Amino acid sequence: MFEKIMHYIKDFLENTPDDIYEFSVILENALVDDYDEMYKDQPKATEILTDETPWICATAEPGMTPEEIEEFKRQLKIEYEKALKAVV
């Protein structure tokens, strides 16, 4: 499950849609709903990913400007890369 979530984030970072709200809701829910399963796969990386990422997702709103979307992506990428480094 951890790998699936990381792939979902990577795909978003590489192919960002014009409206990111749906992505943010799905990711935020997955991090909560699938936490235990993700933790079994990669405990440390899951802790890192779920520390700040839900708060970042909560900042997304429908109709964000391109600048706001880029800031969202910048913050998400930082958390994604920290989690990636913790993968064992």
MOMOKA-V451939 format. One record per residue. N is the residue number from 0. RES is the residue in one letter. PHI is phi as a letter, one per 40 degrees, with the letter a starting at -180 (NA if undefined). NEAR is the number of other C-alpha atoms within 12 Angstrom. Layout:
# MOMOKA-V451939
N|RES|PHI|NEAR, N|RES|PHI|NEAR
This chain:
# MOMOKA-V451939
0|M|NA|21, 1|F|d|34, 2|E|c|24, 3|K|c|18, 4|I|c|35, 5|M|c|33, 6|H|c|17, 7|Y|c|24, 8|I|c|34, 9|K|d|24, 10|D|c|17, 11|F|c|29, 12|L|c|27, 13|E|c|14, 14|N|b|15, 15|T|c|22, 16|P|c|21, 17|D|c|19, 18|D|b|22, 19|I|c|32, 20|Y|d|26, 21|E|d|21, 22|F|d|34, 23|S|c|32, 24|V|c|24, 25|I|c|22, 26|L|c|34, 27|E|d|30, 28|N|c|20, 29|A|c|28, 30|L|c|34, 31|V|c|24, 32|D|c|18, 33|D|b|22, 34|Y|d|28, 35|D|c|18, 36|E|c|19, 37|M|c|28, 38|Y|c|25, 39|K|c|17, 40|D|c|22, 41|Q|a|27, 42|P|d|21, 43|K|c|22, 44|A|c|28, 45|T|c|36, 46|E|d|28, 47|I|c|28, 48|L|c|41, 49|T|c|35, 50|D|c|23, 51|E|b|23, 52|T|d|37, 53|P|d|29, 54|W|c|22, 55|I|c|32, 56|C|d|34, 57|A|c|22, 58|T|c|24, 59|A|c|30, 60|E|b|20, 61|P|c|20, 62|G|g|15, 63|M|c|19, 64|T|c|17, 65|P|d|16, 66|E|c|12, 67|E|c|21, 68|I|c|30, 69|E|c|22, 70|E|c|20, 71|F|d|32, 72|K|c|32, 73|R|d|20, 74|Q|c|24, 75|L|c|37, 76|K|c|26, 77|I|d|23, 78|E|c|31, 79|Y|d|35, 80|E|c|22, 81|K|c|23, 82|A|c|32, 83|L|c|25, 84|K|c|17, 85|A|c|19, 86|V|c|22, 87|V|b|14
